[in-house]
Amino acid sequence: MNELQRHDGILSLLDEKRVINVAHIIENFDVSPATARRDIAKLDELGKLKKVRNGAERIEQNVKTGALLISTLLTTITRSHVSP
C-alpha cells in the first residue's frame, strides 16, 4: 500500500469515526508509529484532518455557514463600491 492509498484509508476511517489515534492507523495499515504520525502530519498540513495529541480528528465542514459568509462578504463589497 502506498502513501496515497493510506491517506485515503485514513480519511475513510475518519468518515466512520470522528477521532482516530495512531494505534488505529498502525493496526489498520500495518505501518510503524513514525509512518502513522507522518501521515497525520501531512494530512493536517493539507487541511484534510486536524492533528490532535496521539491522533487526528475529522474536520467538520459546514457548507451553509461558508455560503452565508460568502454571501455576506459579496453584499458588503457591492455596497461599498456603489456610488451614492
N, C-alpha and C positions, 0 to 999 in steps of 0.2 A: 504494500500500500504506500503510495507516495504522499507527499505533504498536502497537496490539493485535495486528495481523497479524504485524508484525515481531517482536514479543516471542514470539509462538507459534512463529515460524520459528526464532528464536534458540534457544529451548528444544528444538525438534526437532533442530537441529544438535548440541546438547549431548547429546541422546539417542544420536546416532550416534557422536559423538566425546566423549571425556572432557573435553577442553580445546579452546577456540577462542580466536583472537586478534581484535583489532579489524579486521585486514585481511580475515579470513573474513567478517565482518559487512558490511564495505564492499563486497566483491565479490558476496556473495550477495543483498544487498538494495539495492544501488546508492544508498547513503547516504553522507553526509560522515563523516569521522573523529569530529567532535564529536557527531553523532547516534548513532553506534555507541557511543561512550563513555557518552552519556546513557542509552541503552537498557540497557547493562550496569549502570550505577549504579542505575537504577530497579529492575531485576530483582533486584539484590543487596539493596536496601532491602526488597523484598517477600519476600526469603528464597527466591527461585526458583533462584538460582545464587550462586556465590561469586566475587566480583570479585578478580582477580589482576592483577599487573602486565601491562599491554598486552593484557588479555583477560579470560576468565572460565572457570571450571571447573564441572562438574556437581556438584551436591550429592548425595552418596551417602546414601540413606535406608535404614536398617536397621530394618525393621519388627519383627523378632524382638527386637532389643535394646530398642526402645521398649516393646513389650508386656511384656517381662521387668521393665523398670524400673517400669512402672505396677503390675504385679502385686506387686512387692516393696514399693512405697510403700503400696498398699492393705493389705497384710498388716501392715506396721508401724503404720499408723494404727489398724487394727482392734485390734491387740494393746494399743496404748497407751490405748484407750478402754474396754477390758474391765475390770471391777472384779474384784479377786482374791477 
